[in-house]
Amino acid sequence: MSDNKFRSAIKYSGAAIQMALIIIVFDFLGEKLGEYFEKEWISSTITLLGVFLAMTSIIIQVLKENK
């Protein structure tokens, strides 16, 4: 494997880990807030917000790379 392909693979693996961590943190926060306020919809809403933020982060990284 060439050095350029290896760096690209490492970069995108890091992005996937970053995305997973964002979603996990927002899911944890959503669960805690849902329990605290005793509202079931808070958990899924906060988790969905985390998914959108993670996707936005990845899209911004890819767009910056392609400039």
N, C-alpha and C positions, 0 to 999 in steps of 0.2 A: 504494500500500500504506500502510495506516495505521501510525503510529508504534508502537503496541502490538504489531501483528503483526510488524513489523520487529525489535523487541526480542526477541520470542519466537523468531523464526527464528534470530537471532544466538545466543541462549542455547542452543538445541538443537543448533546447528552446533558450538558450543564443547563441548557434552557429547559429541557424536559424535567429535570430535577427541581429547578426553580418553580416551574409551573405547578408541579405536584405539591411542593411545600406551601405555596400561596393558597391553593385550594384546601389543603389539610388545615392550615391555620384558620382560614375563614370558616371552615366547617366546625372546628373546635369552638371558636368564638360564637358562632351561631347557636350551637348546642347550649352553651352556657347562658347566652342571653335569652334563649327560648325558655330555659328552665327558670331563670330569674324572673322574667316577666309573665311566665305561665301562658305563653302564646306559642302554638305549634308552628305557625307560619313564619316566625322569625328565623328559625333554623334554616329552612330551605331558602329563604330570601337572602340571608347572609352568605350561604354557600354559593348560591347562584351569582351573587355579586363577586365573590372570589373567583369563580370560573371566568366571568367577563373580564376582570382585572388581569388574570393570568393570560388570557388570550390576547388582550390588548398589549400587554408587556411583550409577548412573543412577536406580535405583528410589528411593533415599533422596533424591536431589535433586528428583525429581518429587513425592514425598510431602511434602517440606518446602514446595514451591511451592504445593501445593493446600490447605495449612492456612489 
